[in-house]
Amino acid sequence: QVRLVESGGGLVQPGGSLRLSCAASGSIFSINTMGWYRPAPGKQRELVALITGGSITNYADSVKGRFTISRGNAKNTVYLQMSSLKPEDPAVYYCNFKSLGINSWGQGTQGTVSP
């Protein structure tokens, strides 16, 4: 099992920035993909951004150019730098870890965009 601990949510004004962190612990293999998801209309969650073990990244069209996903030096931590936040950006972000049959989710961290 893999445990994920998220942090970094908060309250910002439109146009502001937040940096989310997610630390993974447990049975971590180097071949893994970590990502961030958020609620979406008609879906349980939608992909925001992901990063593979080889640092290949993928982003939702709605966040390209505004959000950046990266890994820490220890490779078991992933960050999501969110800039130019909009009021319509969903408030809760969930960290995800996938590897060799493991699919783990964090509890979610809340970032609220409000004037």
PyMOL commands that set and color helices and strands:
alter all, ss='L'
color gray80, all
select strands_A, chain A and resi 2-7+10-12+18-26+33-40+43-52+57-59+67-71+77-82+92-99+102-105+109-113
alter strands_A, ss='S'
color yellow, strands_A
deselect
rebuild
show_as cartoon
